[in-house]
Amino acid sequence: MISQKSIDEIIDTARIEEVVGDFVTLKRRGINFIGLCPFHNEKTPSFNVNPARNIFKCFGCGQGGDSVQFIMEHDGMSFTEALRYLAAKYKIEIEETKPSAEQQILIDETESLHIINQYAVGFYSDQLFNTDMGKSVGLSYFKQRGFLEETIKKFNLGYSPGERDAFTRNAVKAGYNPDLLKKLGLTTASDNDFFRSRVIFPIHGLSGKISAFAGRTLSSEAFGPKYLNSPESAVYNKSKTLYGLFHAKQAIRKHDECLLVEGYTDVISLHQGGVENVVASSGTSLTVEQIRLIKRYTQNILIVYDGDPAGIKAALRGIELILEEDLKVKIVLLPDKHDPDSFFKEVGHSGFTEFIENNKKDFVSFRISLAADEIKGDPVKKMGFIQEIVRTLAKIPHQLVRAEYIKEISEKYKIAEQLITLDINRQVIKMLREREEKAEKDKKQQEISIDDSEQPETATEIRVSTYDHSVQEKDLIRVLIHFGDKIFDENSGATVAQYIYNNTVDILQYFDVPLYKLILENVANLIDSGQSPGPDYFLKHQDSEIRNVAMNALQEQYVYSEKWNKPLQTQKPPEENFVKDALFVVRILKYRKFARICKEMEQKMLESKSPEDEIKYLKMNMKLQELKRETGKPLNIIIFGE
């Protein structure tokens, strides 16, 4: 396990402009560098490298981080692998530490599971190439599918023999733990092989390590399903895995598009034929997590499914999820009785790509074409179809994208855009209300589970979530990350971090964003030890979410003009105005929190069941109103929608 000392040394030594410069052509802009983002296709540079902070940020696709994060994302490495890569680049000797007993158990088990999976790959491959049954059945099948030996080896394809425990017996003999074999699902509870008489498709994780397997039977008379998939384990979560992504990620970035197909053989056939930006959903319906995996590499998804009813149904099921994640989606349905594998073999690379280009449709055009015969001449069915489309459009977060689809529907069905927009807005409001109701229901359910003796009795113990103050909380955290170690008060020596924490500790429990609350709690521990955090504290924090918040806060999309100081010589530059910033972000947030609690006290008074309770809440409300007024005086602003 790499010591924290070595991790810090690697991160401090690795210069972000040098690490990124190995992969991206950078040009200086002010104190920063810019270039074309390697994580998505762009013509205008939006990829920003900040040497002073030692971080990068793409303002196009949102990717950001330090040198380690860049290598992890660019080359699909794990955190440890990226550290070792950078250590080798800068000739840093890594210091290893002995992990705790609990950490060692987890590390040992995870590493052991990966090692066993790698052993299994070797076993199945050996069976495929070096046994009579493997060659005559498994290898023959793959070659009949048109797979070249080079492709078979690239995707680590294999064959499992039909013996009851051939794999398990060999694995145990080689020294592998039977309990771990069962955890991976390679061995059943009765010590039999899970995969028997099947061709094997290993499933790679993002780093290239084998995380699971799929086995296909070759007998039409075999008992059981056509495909068997590994159960979930410590190294495999099927809803977060896409088959072929390890081999496809560079091509997806290059083409700025991901082809989504259904089957393992579809991926392999297309990849072998030169269409490498292709993945499959790994034996499961498309999930939000899988869509977010694709989103790391592109904003564009092209669904290429069979043209039969099952393929159409699967395509429709995935469209809404993709749109909700704010990605662009197009759909191609292949000719009847064809899947991507068979169609590609029939028409070849040029025929396949030409068909895709000529037949891909956005989701509205796709739905219109599907419904054309069904609604022809029937106004009731037509309106029902439009309402269905409207419900889908309401789930798209980006208004400009919605506007394009609205225009298309308006032109097709001769319905005013304003009417469609109005209907969509109703759907959006309905969705928001449903979400609020669900959140309120979940909140009440949590409250029910709390024992009466633990119920809050004072104003400061009442939790509310009626008003969202996340924007103000984010601004406060921004000032804290930028200037936490700066001196706020020259007389007392208090830092910005001390001022912010001391003046928000009484409202900390009312924070809407748990992560921002966690950051302030971390800062409190640091202040108690006599320290104040600077930007590096957050950038090197062990919590990845806190690191990400810091990187986003510290990376500026725009730089100040060199002429800034000439017309404003009497003013401090913005980066030195932190005292004023700290005062404002604290006051505005406290004002809004007090306003919120006052509303809650008023509601408590209305709901009071006894005069004593009513008087108690009245007194608390009066005190809170006074605090609110005092906090609001220096602001000299009017706040709407408290």
C-alpha positions in Angstrom: 0.0 0.0 0.0 1.5 3.4 -1.1 2.2 5.6 1.9 0.5 9.0 2.3 4.0 10.6 2.3 4.7 9.1 -1.2 1.2 10.0 -2.5 1.8 13.7 -1.4 5.3 13.6 -3.0 4.0 12.3 -6.3 1.2 14.8 -6.5 3.4 17.7 -5.5 6.2 16.7 -8.0 4.0 15.9 -11.0 3.5 19.1 -12.9 0.1 19.2 -14.4 1.3 21.0 -17.6 4.0 18.4 -18.1 1.7 15.4 -17.5 -1.1 16.7 -19.7 1.5 17.9 -22.3 2.5 14.3 -23.0 -1.0 13.8 -24.5 -2.4 17.3 -25.4 -0.9 20.2 -27.3 -1.0 23.2 -24.9 -0.8 26.9 -25.6 -0.3 29.5 -22.9 -3.1 31.9 -22.1 -2.2 34.3 -19.3 -1.0 32.3 -16.4 -2.8 29.1 -17.6 -2.6 26.8 -20.6 -5.4 25.8 -23.0 -5.8 22.9 -25.5 -8.3 20.7 -27.2 -9.9 18.3 -24.6 -8.8 14.7 -24.9 -12.0 13.5 -23.3 -14.4 14.8 -25.9 -14.3 16.0 -29.5 -14.1 19.7 -29.8 -12.8 22.3 -32.3 -12.5 25.3 -30.0 -10.2 24.7 -27.0 -12.1 24.6 -23.7 -9.5 22.4 -21.8 -7.8 24.6 -19.2 -4.6 23.7 -17.3 -3.7 25.7 -14.2 0.0 25.3 -13.2 -0.4 27.5 -10.1 -3.1 25.1 -8.7 -1.6 22.0 -10.4 -5.1 21.1 -11.8 -6.9 20.8 -15.1 -10.5 21.5 -16.0 -12.5 21.1 -19.3 -15.3 23.7 -19.5 -16.8 21.7 -22.3 -17.4 18.2 -20.9 -16.8 19.0 -17.2 -13.8 16.7 -16.6 -11.3 18.0 -14.0 -8.8 17.0 -11.5 -5.1 16.8 -10.7 -2.3 14.8 -12.5 -3.4 11.5 -10.9 -7.0 12.1 -12.0 -5.9 13.0 -15.5 -3.9 9.7 -15.9 -6.8 7.7 -14.4 -9.3 9.1 -16.8 -7.1 9.2 -19.9 -5.6 5.7 -19.6 -8.4 4.0 -17.6 -6.0 3.3 -14.7 -6.9 2.8 -11.0 -5.7 5.4 -8.4 -2.7 3.2 -7.5 -1.8 2.5 -11.1 -1.8 6.2 -11.9 0.4 6.9 -8.9 2.9 4.3 -10.0 2.9 5.7 -13.5 3.7 9.2 -12.3 6.3 7.9 -9.8 8.1 6.2 -12.7 7.8 9.3 -14.9 9.4 11.5 -12.2 11.7 8.8 -10.8 10.2 8.9 -7.3 10.9 6.0 -5.0 7.6 4.7 -3.6 7.3 4.1 0.1 5.0 1.2 1.0 3.1 1.1 4.3 1.5 -1.8 6.0 -2.3 -1.3 5.9 -4.5 -2.0 8.9 -5.8 -5.5 9.4 -9.3 -4.5 8.1 -7.7 -2.7 5.0 -5.5 -5.7 4.3 -8.4 -8.1 4.4 -10.2 -6.0 1.9 -7.2 -5.4 -0.3 -6.2 -9.1 -0.2 -9.7 -10.2 -1.1 -10.1 -7.8 -4.0 -6.7 -8.6 -5.4 -7.3 -12.3 -4.9 -10.6 -12.0 -6.8 -8.9 -10.3 -9.7 -6.1 -12.9 -9.7 -8.6 -15.7 -9.7 -10.5 -14.1 -12.6 -7.2 -13.9 -14.5 -6.5 -17.5 -13.8 -10.0 -18.4 -15.1 -9.3 -16.4 -18.3 -6.1 -18.5 -18.8 -8.0 -21.7 -18.1 -10.8 -21.1 -20.5 -8.4 -19.8 -23.2 -6.3 -23.0 -22.9 -9.4 -25.1 -23.1 -10.4 -23.3 -26.3 -7.0 -23.5 -28.1 -5.4 -26.6 -26.7 -8.1 -29.3 -26.2 -9.9 -31.3 -28.8 -13.4 -30.4 -27.5 -12.4 -26.7 -27.2 -11.1 -26.6 -30.8 -13.9 -28.6 -32.3 -16.8 -26.9 -30.5 -15.7 -23.5 -29.1 -13.1 -22.4 -31.6 -15.2 -23.7 -34.4 -18.1 -21.6 -33.2 -16.1 -18.4 -33.0 -14.6 -18.9 -36.4 -18.0 -19.6 -37.9 -19.0 -16.2 -36.5 -16.2 -14.8 -38.5 -13.9 -13.9 -35.6 -10.2 -13.9 -36.4 -7.8 -15.6 -34.0 -6.3 -12.1 -33.3 -9.7 -10.9 -32.2 -10.4 -14.0 -30.1 -7.2 -13.3 -28.2 -7.8 -9.6 -27.9 -11.2 -10.2 -26.2 -9.8 -13.2 -24.2 -12.6 -15.5 -25.5 -12.6 -19.0 -24.2 -14.4 -22.3 -23.7 -15.6 -24.1 -20.5 -15.5 -28.0 -20.7 -18.6 -30.0 -20.0 -17.1 -31.9 -17.0 -18.8 -31.3 -13.7 -15.9 -29.6 -11.9 -13.0 -29.3 -14.4 -12.3 -25.7 -13.7 -12.9 -25.9 -9.9 -10.7 -29.0 -9.5 -7.9 -27.3 -11.4 -8.2 -24.0 -9.6 -8.2 -25.6 -6.1 -5.2 -27.7 -7.2 -3.4 -24.5 -8.2 -4.0 -23.2 -4.7 -7.0 -20.9 -5.1 -9.4 -20.5 -2.2 -12.7 -22.4 -2.9 -14.7 -19.8 -1.0 -13.4 -17.0 -3.3 -14.3 -19.2 -6.3 -17.8 -19.3 -5.0 -17.9 -15.5 -4.3 -17.0 -14.9 -7.9 -19.7 -17.4 -9.0 -17.2 -19.5 -10.9 -18.0 -22.4 -8.6 -21.5 -23.3 -7.3 -22.4 -24.0 -3.7 -22.2 -27.8 -4.5 -18.6 -27.4 -5.7 -19.5 -27.7 -9.4 -18.4 -25.4 -12.2 -20.9 -22.6 -12.9 -20.0 -22.5 -16.6 -20.1 -25.9 -18.3 -20.1 -26.6 -22.1 -20.2 -22.9 -23.0 -18.1 -20.5 -24.9 -16.9 -17.8 -22.6 -16.9 -14.0 -23.0 -14.8 -12.3 -20.3 -16.0 -8.9 -19.2 -13.3 -6.3 -18.7 -13.4 -3.4 -16.2 -12.3 0.1 -17.2 -8.7 -0.6 -16.3 -8.7 -3.8 -18.4 -8.9 -6.2 -15.4 -11.3 -9.1 -15.8 -14.3 -8.5 -13.5 -16.8 -11.2 -14.7 -17.8 -13.7 -17.4 -20.7 -14.5 -19.6 -21.1 -18.1 -21.0 -23.2 -19.0 -24.1 -24.5 -22.5 -24.6 -24.0 -24.0 -28.1 -26.6 -26.7 -27.8 -30.2 -26.1 -28.7 -31.2 -28.9 -26.4 -29.1 -27.7 -23.4 -31.0 -27.2 -20.1 -30.9 -23.6 -18.9 -30.7 -20.1 -20.4 -28.8 -19.3 -23.6 -26.5 -17.0 -21.7 -25.2 -17.3 -18.1 -23.6 -14.3 -16.4 -21.4 -14.1 -13.3 -23.2 -12.9 -10.2 -22.3 -9.6 -8.7 -19.2 -9.5 -6.5 -16.7 -7.2 -4.9 -15.2 -6.7 -8.4 -18.3 -6.7 -10.5 -21.5 -4.6 -10.6 -23.4 -5.4 -13.7 -25.4 -2.1 -13.6 -22.1 -0.2 -13.7 -20.4 -2.2 -16.4 -20.5 -1.9 -20.2 -19.2 -4.8 -22.3 -16.4 -3.6 -24.6 -15.9 -0.2 -23.0 -12.3 -0.9 -22.1 -11.5 -1.6 -25.8 -13.8 1.2 -27.1 -13.1 4.2 -24.9 -10.3 5.8 -27.0 -12.4 5.4 -30.2 -15.5 6.9 -28.5 -13.5 10.0 -27.6 -12.0 10.1 -31.1 -15.4 9.9 -32.9 -17.3 11.7 -30.1 -20.0 9.1 -30.3 -20.8 5.8 -28.7 -22.7 3.0 -30.5 -24.8 1.1 -28.1 -25.7 -2.5 -29.2 -27.3 -5.4 -27.4 -25.0 -8.4 -27.7 -21.4 -9.5 -27.0 -20.9 -10.8 -30.5 -22.3 -7.5 -31.9 -19.5 -5.6 -30.1 -16.8 -8.0 -31.2 -17.9 -8.2 -34.9 -18.1 -4.4 -35.2 -14.8 -3.9 -33.4 -13.1 -6.4 -35.6 -14.5 -4.6 -38.7 -13.1 -1.2 -37.7 -16.1 0.2 -35.9 -14.4 0.3 -32.5 -16.6 2.9 -30.7 -19.1 0.3 -29.7 -20.4 -1.1 -26.3 -23.1 -3.4 -25.1 -25.1 -3.2 -21.8 -23.6 -6.5 -20.5 -26.6 -8.7 -20.2 -28.9 -6.2 -18.5 -31.3 -3.4 -19.4 -29.6 -0.1 -19.9 -29.0 1.7 -16.5 -28.3 5.2 -15.4 -24.9 4.2 -14.2 -24.0 2.8 -17.6 -25.2 5.9 -19.3 -23.0 8.0 -17.0 -20.0 5.8 -17.9 -20.5 6.7 -21.5 -20.9 10.3 -20.5 -17.3 10.3 -19.4 -16.2 10.0 -23.0 -19.0 11.6 -25.2 -22.3 13.4 -25.1 -23.6 11.4 -28.1 -25.2 8.0 -28.1 -26.3 6.1 -31.1 -28.6 3.1 -30.3 -28.2 0.3 -32.9 -30.7 -2.4 -32.1 -32.6 -5.2 -34.0 -35.7 -4.0 -35.9 -37.9 -6.6 -34.3 -40.5 -5.8 -31.5 -38.0 -6.7 -28.7 -35.4 -4.4 -30.2 -37.8 -1.5 -30.6 -39.0 -2.0 -27.0 -35.4 -2.1 -25.7 -34.6 1.1 -27.7 -37.6 3.0 -26.3 -36.7 1.9 -22.7 -33.2 3.4 -23.0 -34.2 6.6 -24.7 -35.8 8.3 -21.7 -32.9 7.4 -19.4 -30.4 8.8 -21.8 -32.4 12.1 -22.3 -32.7 12.5 -18.5 -28.9 12.4 -18.3 -28.8 15.3 -20.8 -27.1 13.3 -23.5 -28.0 13.4 -27.2 -29.4 10.2 -28.5 -30.2 8.9 -32.0 -31.6 5.5 -33.0 -31.1 3.1 -35.9 -33.2 0.0 -36.3 -31.6 -2.6 -38.5 -33.5 -4.4 -41.3 -35.8 -7.2 -40.2 -34.1 -10.5 -39.1 -30.8 -8.7 -38.6 -28.7 -7.8 -35.6 -25.6 -5.6 -35.8 -23.3 -8.7 -36.1 -25.2 -10.3 -39.0 -25.9 -7.1 -40.8 -22.3 -6.0 -40.6 -21.2 -9.3 -42.1 -23.6 -9.0 -44.9 -22.9 -5.4 -46.0 -19.4 -4.8 -44.7 -17.9 -1.7 -43.1 -18.8 0.8 -45.8 -22.3 -0.6 -46.2 -22.9 -0.6 -42.4 -21.6 3.0 -41.9 -23.6 4.2 -44.9 -26.8 2.6 -43.6 -26.2 4.1 -40.1 -25.7 7.6 -41.5 -28.7 7.4 -43.8 -31.1 5.9 -41.2 -30.3 7.3 -37.8 -33.0 9.4 -36.3 -33.5 11.6 -33.3 -35.9 10.2 -30.8 -38.9 12.3 -31.9 -38.5 11.4 -35.6 -38.0 7.8 -34.5 -41.3 7.8 -32.5 -43.1 9.6 -35.3 -42.1 6.9 -37.8 -43.1 4.1 -35.4 -46.5 5.7 -34.8 -47.3 6.7 -38.4 -49.5 3.7 -39.3 -51.0 3.5 -35.8 -52.4 7.0 -35.6 -53.2 7.6 -39.3 -56.6 9.3 -39.6 -57.3 8.9 -35.8 -57.2 12.2 -34.0 -57.7 10.5 -30.5 -54.6 8.3 -31.1 -52.7 11.3 -32.5 -53.3 13.3 -29.3 -52.5 10.4 -27.1 -49.2 9.9 -29.0 -48.3 13.6 -28.7 -49.0 13.5 -25.0 -46.7 10.6 -24.7 -43.9 12.5 -26.5 -44.6 15.5 -24.3 -44.1 13.4 -21.1 -40.7 12.3 -22.5 -39.7 15.8 -23.5 -40.4 17.1 -20.0 -37.6 14.8 -18.7 -35.0 16.6 -20.8 -33.1 19.0 -18.5 -31.9 21.4 -21.3 -34.5 23.9 -22.5 -32.8 24.5 -25.8 -32.7 20.8 -26.7 -36.4 20.6 -25.8 -37.1 23.6 -28.0 -35.7 21.8 -31.1 -37.9 18.8 -30.5 -40.9 21.1 -29.9 -40.3 22.7 -33.3 -40.1 19.3 -35.0 -43.4 18.1 -33.5 -45.1 21.5 -34.3 -44.1 21.3 -37.9 -45.1 17.6 -38.3 -48.5 17.8 -36.7 -49.4 21.5 -37.3 -49.7 22.3 -33.6 -48.6 25.7 -32.3 -45.3 25.6 -30.5 -46.7 27.6 -27.6 -49.4 24.9 -26.9 -46.7 22.1 -26.8 -44.5 24.2 -24.6 -47.4 24.9 -22.2 -48.1 21.2 -22.0 -44.5 20.4 -21.3 -44.3 23.1 -18.6 -47.3 21.4 -16.9 -45.5 18.1 -17.0 -42.3 19.6 -15.6 -44.3 21.2 -12.7 -46.0 17.9 -12.1 -42.7 16.1 -12.0 -41.2 18.6 -9.6 -44.2 18.4 -7.3 -44.0 14.6 -7.3 -40.3 14.8 -6.4 -41.0 17.2 -3.6 -43.8 15.0 -2.3 -41.5 12.0 -2.4 -38.8 13.9 -0.6 -41.3 15.0 2.0 -42.7 11.5 2.4 -39.1 10.1 2.8 -38.4 12.8 5.3 -41.5 12.0 7.4 -40.7 8.3 7.2 -37.3 9.1 8.7 -38.9 11.2 11.4 -41.3 8.4 12.3 -38.4 6.1 12.8 -36.8 8.4 15.4 -37.8 7.8 19.0 -39.9 10.5 20.7 -37.2 11.1 23.2 -34.9 12.2 20.4 -37.3 14.7 18.9 -36.0 18.3 18.7 -37.3 20.7 21.4 -35.6 24.0 20.3 -35.6 26.1 17.2 -32.0 25.2 16.4 -32.9 21.5 16.4 -35.7 21.7 13.8 -34.6 20.4 10.4 -36.3 21.9 7.3 -35.9 21.6 3.6 -38.6 23.8 2.2 -36.2 26.3 0.6 -33.1 25.5 -1.3 -30.0 27.5 -0.3 -27.5 25.3 -2.1 -26.3 28.3 -4.3 -25.4 30.4 -1.2 -23.8 27.3 0.5 -21.7 26.7 -2.6 -20.6 30.3 -2.7 -19.6 30.1 1.0 -17.5 27.0 0.3 -15.9 28.7 -2.7 -14.6 31.5 -0.5 -13.5 29.0 2.1 -11.5 26.9 -0.4 -9.9 29.9 -2.0 -9.0 32.0 1.1 -9.4 29.8 4.2 -5.8 30.4 5.3 -5.8 34.2 4.7 -5.9 36.6 7.6 -9.4 38.0 8.1 -8.7 40.2 11.1 -5.3 41.7 11.5 -5.9 42.5 15.2 -6.9 39.0 16.4 -5.1 37.1 13.7 -8.3 35.2 12.9 -8.3 33.5 9.5 -11.1 33.5 6.9 -11.7 29.8 7.8 -12.1 30.7 11.5 -14.5 33.5 10.7 -16.6 31.4 8.4 -16.9 28.5 10.7 -17.5 30.5 13.9 -20.3 32.4 12.2 -22.0 29.4 10.6 -21.7 26.7 13.3 -25.2 27.7 14.6 -26.8 27.1 11.2 -24.7 24.1 10.1 -27.4 21.6 10.8 -29.7 23.4 8.3 -27.4 23.0 5.3 -29.2 21.7 2.2 -26.1 20.0 0.7 -24.6 17.3 3.0 -21.2 17.6 1.2 -20.8 21.3 2.1 -21.7 20.5 5.7 -19.1 17.8 5.7 -16.5 20.2 4.4 -17.2 22.7 7.3 -17.1 19.8 9.8 -13.6 18.9 8.4 -12.5 22.5 8.7 -13.7 22.6 12.4 -11.4 19.7 13.2 -8.5 21.5 11.6 -9.3 24.7 13.4 -9.4 22.8 16.7 -5.9 21.7 16.1 -4.7 25.3 15.5 -4.6 25.2 11.7 -6.5 26.8 8.9 -7.0 25.2 5.5 -5.5 26.6 2.3 -6.4 25.4 -1.2 -3.9 22.5 -1.0 -5.7 21.0 2.0 -8.9 20.6 -0.1 -7.1 19.6 -3.3 -5.2 16.8 -1.5 -8.1 15.7 0.7 -8.6 11.9 1.1 -12.3 12.3 0.2 -12.6 12.4 -3.6 -15.9 14.4 -3.5 -14.2 17.1 -1.5 -11.3 17.1 -3.9 -13.7 17.5 -6.8 -15.5 20.5 -5.2 -12.1 22.1 -4.6 -10.9 21.6 -8.2 -14.1 23.0 -9.6 -14.0 26.0 -7.2 -10.3 26.8 -7.9 -10.3 26.5 -11.7 -11.4 29.7 -13.4 -12.7 29.6 -17.0 -11.7 33.2 -17.7 -8.6 35.2 -16.9 -8.3 38.9 -16.0 -7.1 41.2 -18.7 -3.5 42.5 -18.4 -5.1 46.0 -18.4 -7.1 45.3 -15.2 -4.8 47.3 -12.9 -4.6 50.4 -15.1 -8.1 51.9 -14.8 -8.6 50.5 -11.2 -5.4 51.4 -9.4 -7.4 52.5 -6.4 -9.2 49.2 -6.0 -8.0 45.9 -4.8 -8.0 43.2 -7.5 -10.8 40.6 -7.0 -8.5 37.9 -5.6 -7.5 40.2 -2.7 -11.1 41.2 -1.8 -11.6 38.1 0.3 -12.6 39.9 3.5 -15.5 41.6 1.8 -16.4 38.3 0.1 -16.3 36.4 3.4 -18.5 38.9 5.1 -21.1 38.8 2.3 -21.4 35.0 1.9 -21.8 34.5 5.6 -24.4 37.2 6.0 -26.5 36.3 3.0 -26.6 32.6 4.0 -27.4 33.3 7.6 -30.1 35.8 6.6 -31.8 33.1 4.4 -31.4 30.4 7.0 -33.0 32.6 9.7 -35.8 33.5 7.3 -36.4 29.8 6.8 -36.6 29.0 10.5 -38.9 31.9 11.1 -41.3 30.4 8.6 -41.1 27.1 10.4 -41.8 28.7 13.8 -44.9 30.4 12.3 -46.1 27.0 11.1 -45.4 25.5 14.5 -47.5 28.2 16.1 -50.4 27.4 13.8 -50.1 23.7 14.6 -49.7 24.1 18.4 -52.1 22.0 20.5 -51.6 23.9 23.7 -51.3 27.6 24.8 -47.9 26.8 26.3 -46.5 25.5 23.0 -47.9 28.4 21.2 -46.2 30.9 23.6 -42.9 28.9 23.3 -42.9 29.1 19.5 -43.9 32.7 19.6 -40.9 33.6 21.8 -38.6 31.6 19.6 -39.9 33.3 16.5 -39.5 36.8 18.0 -35.9 36.0 18.8 -35.3 34.6 15.3 -36.9 37.6 13.7 -34.5 39.9 15.6 -31.5 37.8 14.5 -32.8 37.9 10.9 -33.1 41.8 11.1 -29.6 42.2 12.6 -28.1 39.9 9.9 -29.9 41.6 7.1 -29.1 45.3 8.0 -25.6 45.4 6.4 -26.8 43.7 3.2 -29.1 46.6 2.1 -30.8 44.3 -0.4 -34.3 43.0 -0.8 -34.5 39.2 -1.1 -37.5 37.6 -2.9 -38.6 34.0 -2.5 -37.1 33.4 1.0 
